[in-house]
């Protein structure tokens, strides 16, 4: 599946704990971006891969705050991602050299991450390719 632009491209919420997985390639643009716990355009958890860096941000009331920045070993314009989703945590792993590497764990007792939607942020003329997208409930 290839998608061009559209800004927020959302999927129905899983509504329960489980795991999202997908393979993605950035075909046009600067960064690959996906989001979880999307409640509206001003409130969501944003995850980005740009060149040699993974970044996680908390977007609250339209203001983005960096939560984590992790250096990656190689340019990740194409990658496989696995996201373990629980009521109060999100754990993101990337397939790196044949091994799953945890790049971020976000825990918040004040947030139920299963209530928001999952999706991708594809601004303007950016273009991504997706394969093997799925959700497996726990």
C-alpha contacts under 8 A as a table, 3 or more apart, distances in Angstrom:
res1	aa1	res2	aa2	distance
1	X	129	X	5.69
1	X	130	X	5.20
1	X	131	X	6.38
2	X	127	X	7.12
2	X	128	X	5.76
2	X	129	X	4.30
2	X	130	X	6.23
3	X	127	X	5.64
3	X	128	X	5.53
3	X	129	X	6.40
4	X	122	X	6.98
4	X	124	X	7.86
4	X	125	X	6.13
4	X	126	X	5.78
4	X	127	X	4.22
4	X	128	X	6.59
5	X	122	X	4.92
5	X	123	X	5.13
5	X	124	X	4.78
5	X	125	X	5.01
5	X	126	X	5.37
5	X	127	X	6.20
6	X	9	X	6.31
6	X	121	X	7.80
6	X	122	X	5.93
6	X	123	X	6.30
6	X	124	X	6.75
7	X	120	X	7.78
7	X	121	X	5.13
7	X	122	X	4.59
7	X	123	X	4.49
7	X	124	X	6.74
8	X	119	X	6.88
8	X	120	X	5.95
8	X	121	X	4.77
8	X	122	X	6.46
8	X	123	X	7.87
9	X	119	X	5.42
9	X	120	X	5.19
9	X	121	X	6.27
9	X	122	X	7.23
10	X	117	X	6.65
10	X	118	X	5.92
10	X	119	X	4.14
10	X	120	X	6.49
11	X	117	X	6.30
11	X	118	X	5.58
11	X	119	X	5.59
12	X	117	X	5.80
12	X	118	X	6.93
13	X	114	X	7.20
13	X	115	X	6.73
13	X	116	X	5.92
13	X	117	X	4.21
13	X	118	X	6.11
14	X	17	X	7.53
14	X	18	X	7.93
14	X	114	X	6.61
14	X	115	X	7.79
14	X	117	X	7.34
14	X	118	X	8.00
14	X	135	X	7.62
14	X	137	X	7.85
15	X	114	X	5.00
15	X	115	X	5.44
15	X	116	X	7.62
16	X	86	X	7.38
16	X	87	X	7.47
16	X	114	X	5.39
16	X	115	X	7.71
16	X	137	X	6.82
16	X	138	X	7.79
17	X	84	X	7.80
17	X	85	X	5.26
17	X	86	X	4.53
17	X	87	X	6.37
17	X	114	X	6.31
17	X	137	X	5.95
17	X	138	X	5.67
18	X	84	X	6.00
18	X	85	X	5.28
18	X	86	X	6.68
18	X	135	X	6.87
18	X	136	X	5.42
18	X	137	X	4.00
18	X	138	X	4.57
19	X	82	X	6.78
19	X	83	X	5.35
19	X	84	X	4.46
19	X	85	X	5.69
19	X	135	X	5.52
19	X	136	X	5.23
19	X	137	X	6.43
19	X	138	X	7.56
20	X	82	X	5.79
20	X	83	X	5.06
20	X	84	X	6.67
20	X	85	X	7.59
20	X	133	X	7.44
20	X	134	X	5.70
20	X	135	X	4.48
20	X	136	X	6.62
21	X	80	X	7.47
21	X	81	X	5.55
21	X	82	X	4.39
21	X	83	X	6.24
21	X	132	X	7.24
21	X	133	X	5.66
21	X	134	X	5.48
21	X	135	X	6.54
22	X	80	X	5.81
22	X	81	X	5.50
22	X	82	X	6.79
22	X	130	X	6.79
22	X	131	X	6.05
22	X	132	X	5.19
22	X	133	X	4.26
22	X	134	X	6.57
23	X	78	X	7.56
23	X	79	X	5.70
23	X	80	X	4.22
23	X	81	X	6.27
23	X	130	X	5.70
23	X	131	X	5.09
23	X	132	X	5.96
23	X	133	X	6.90
24	X	78	X	5.65
24	X	79	X	5.51
24	X	80	X	6.35
24	X	81	X	7.98
24	X	128	X	6.85
24	X	129	X	5.51
24	X	130	X	4.60
24	X	131	X	6.43
25	X	32	X	7.74
25	X	77	X	5.71
25	X	78	X	4.10
25	X	79	X	6.45
25	X	128	X	5.68
25	X	129	X	5.14
25	X	130	X	6.72
26	X	29	X	6.77
26	X	30	X	7.99
26	X	31	X	7.09
26	X	32	X	5.95
26	X	77	X	5.40
26	X	78	X	6.37
26	X	127	X	6.39
26	X	128	X	4.66
26	X	129	X	6.53
27	X	126	X	7.50
27	X	127	X	5.24
27	X	128	X	5.17
27	X	129	X	6.69
28	X	125	X	7.51
28	X	126	X	4.94
28	X	127	X	4.82
28	X	128	X	6.85
29	X	32	X	7.92
29	X	125	X	7.54
29	X	126	X	4.67
29	X	127	X	6.66
30	X	50	X	6.43
30	X	126	X	7.99
31	X	48	X	6.40
31	X	49	X	5.53
31	X	50	X	4.57
31	X	51	X	7.49
31	X	77	X	7.84
32	X	48	X	5.60
32	X	49	X	5.19
32	X	50	X	6.65
32	X	77	X	7.47
32	X	121	X	7.98
32	X	122	X	7.90
32	X	128	X	7.55
33	X	46	X	7.04
33	X	47	X	5.62
33	X	48	X	4.46
33	X	49	X	6.58
33	X	120	X	5.83
33	X	121	X	5.33
33	X	122	X	7.03
34	X	46	X	6.06
34	X	47	X	5.38
34	X	48	X	6.65
34	X	118	X	7.63
34	X	119	X	5.69
34	X	120	X	4.05
34	X	121	X	5.65
35	X	38	X	6.66
35	X	44	X	6.64
35	X	45	X	5.41
35	X	46	X	4.56
35	X	47	X	5.95
35	X	117	X	7.96
35	X	118	X	5.67
35	X	119	X	5.31
35	X	120	X	5.83
35	X	121	X	7.12
36	X	44	X	6.18
36	X	45	X	5.19
36	X	46	X	6.77
36	X	113	X	7.30
36	X	116	X	6.54
36	X	117	X	5.85
36	X	118	X	4.51
36	X	119	X	6.64
37	X	43	X	7.91
37	X	44	X	5.16
37	X	45	X	5.88
37	X	113	X	5.17
37	X	114	X	6.71
37	X	115	X	6.40
37	X	116	X	3.68
37	X	117	X	5.29
37	X	118	X	6.48
38	X	41	X	7.53
38	X	43	X	6.16
38	X	44	X	4.27
38	X	45	X	6.82
38	X	116	X	4.64
38	X	117	X	4.73
38	X	118	X	6.43
38	X	119	X	7.88
39	X	42	X	7.81
39	X	43	X	5.67
39	X	44	X	6.17
39	X	116	X	5.26
39	X	117	X	6.76
40	X	43	X	5.42
40	X	44	X	7.13
41	X	44	X	7.51
41	X	62	X	7.37
42	X	59	X	6.51
42	X	60	X	6.06
42	X	61	X	4.95
42	X	62	X	4.08
42	X	63	X	7.44
43	X	58	X	7.91
43	X	59	X	5.20
43	X	60	X	4.66
43	X	61	X	5.74
43	X	62	X	6.44
44	X	58	X	6.47
44	X	59	X	5.27
44	X	60	X	6.78
44	X	116	X	7.81
45	X	56	X	7.40
45	X	57	X	5.96
45	X	58	X	4.86
45	X	59	X	5.96
46	X	56	X	5.78
46	X	57	X	5.02
46	X	58	X	6.27
46	X	59	X	6.97
47	X	54	X	7.36
47	X	55	X	5.78
47	X	56	X	4.53
47	X	57	X	6.34
48	X	54	X	5.68
48	X	55	X	5.10
48	X	56	X	6.42
49	X	52	X	7.55
49	X	53	X	5.80
49	X	54	X	4.64
49	X	55	X	6.48
49	X	76	X	6.92
49	X	77	X	7.73
50	X	53	X	5.43
50	X	54	X	6.62
50	X	75	X	7.97
50	X	76	X	7.25
50	X	77	X	7.53
51	X	74	X	7.75
51	X	75	X	4.84
51	X	76	X	5.87
51	X	77	X	6.76
52	X	71	X	5.87
52	X	72	X	4.91
52	X	73	X	6.72
52	X	74	X	5.87
52	X	75	X	5.03
52	X	76	X	6.61
53	X	69	X	6.77
53	X	70	X	5.67
53	X	71	X	4.64
53	X	72	X	5.33
54	X	68	X	7.91
54	X	69	X	5.71
54	X	70	X	5.09
54	X	71	X	6.39
54	X	72	X	6.81
54	X	103	X	7.52
55	X	66	X	7.24
55	X	67	X	7.59
55	X	68	X	5.60
55	X	69	X	4.53
55	X	70	X	6.45
56	X	66	X	6.11
56	X	67	X	5.44
56	X	68	X	5.08
56	X	69	X	6.60
56	X	104	X	7.73
57	X	64	X	6.14
57	X	65	X	5.38
57	X	66	X	4.40
57	X	67	X	5.12
57	X	68	X	7.02
58	X	64	X	5.68
58	X	65	X	5.29
58	X	66	X	6.50
58	X	67	X	6.56
59	X	62	X	5.94
59	X	63	X	5.40
59	X	64	X	4.24
59	X	65	X	6.29
60	X	63	X	5.40
60	X	64	X	6.53
66	X	69	X	7.54
68	X	104	X	7.27
70	X	103	X	6.73
72	X	75	X	7.29
72	X	76	X	7.73
76	X	79	X	6.05
79	X	94	X	7.00
79	X	95	X	6.83
80	X	94	X	5.75
80	X	95	X	5.43
81	X	92	X	7.16
81	X	93	X	5.79
81	X	94	X	4.70
81	X	95	X	6.53
82	X	92	X	5.95
82	X	93	X	5.16
82	X	94	X	6.40
83	X	90	X	6.74
83	X	91	X	5.59
83	X	92	X	4.57
83	X	93	X	6.28
84	X	90	X	5.75
84	X	91	X	5.06
84	X	92	X	6.54
85	X	89	X	6.23
85	X	90	X	4.88
85	X	91	X	6.73
85	X	113	X	7.10
85	X	114	X	6.86
86	X	89	X	5.10
86	X	90	X	6.31
86	X	112	X	7.83
86	X	113	X	6.65
86	X	114	X	6.49
87	X	111	X	7.39
87	X	112	X	4.60
87	X	113	X	5.24
87	X	114	X	5.43
88	X	107	X	5.69
88	X	108	X	5.28
88	X	109	X	5.45
88	X	110	X	7.47
88	X	111	X	5.85
88	X	112	X	5.27
88	X	113	X	5.97
89	X	105	X	6.99
89	X	106	X	5.37
89	X	107	X	4.30
89	X	108	X	6.31
89	X	113	X	6.75
90	X	104	X	7.93
90	X	105	X	5.69
90	X	106	X	5.19
90	X	107	X	6.67
90	X	113	X	7.36
91	X	102	X	7.11
91	X	103	X	7.88
91	X	104	X	5.74
91	X	105	X	4.30
91	X	106	X	6.41
92	X	102	X	5.84
92	X	103	X	5.88
92	X	104	X	5.27
92	X	105	X	6.41
93	X	100	X	5.99
93	X	101	X	5.19
93	X	102	X	4.15
93	X	103	X	5.56
93	X	104	X	7.18
94	X	100	X	5.58
94	X	101	X	5.34
94	X	102	X	6.54
94	X	103	X	6.96
95	X	98	X	6.07
95	X	99	X	5.49
95	X	100	X	4.47
95	X	101	X	6.16
96	X	99	X	5.34
96	X	100	X	6.06
96	X	101	X	6.32
102	X	105	X	7.61
108	X	111	X	5.54
109	X	112	X	7.65
112	X	115	X	5.94
113	X	116	X	6.20
114	X	117	X	7.82
122	X	125	X	7.88
122	X	126	X	5.79
122	X	127	X	6.83
122	X	128	X	7.64
123	X	126	X	5.71
130	X	133	X	6.91
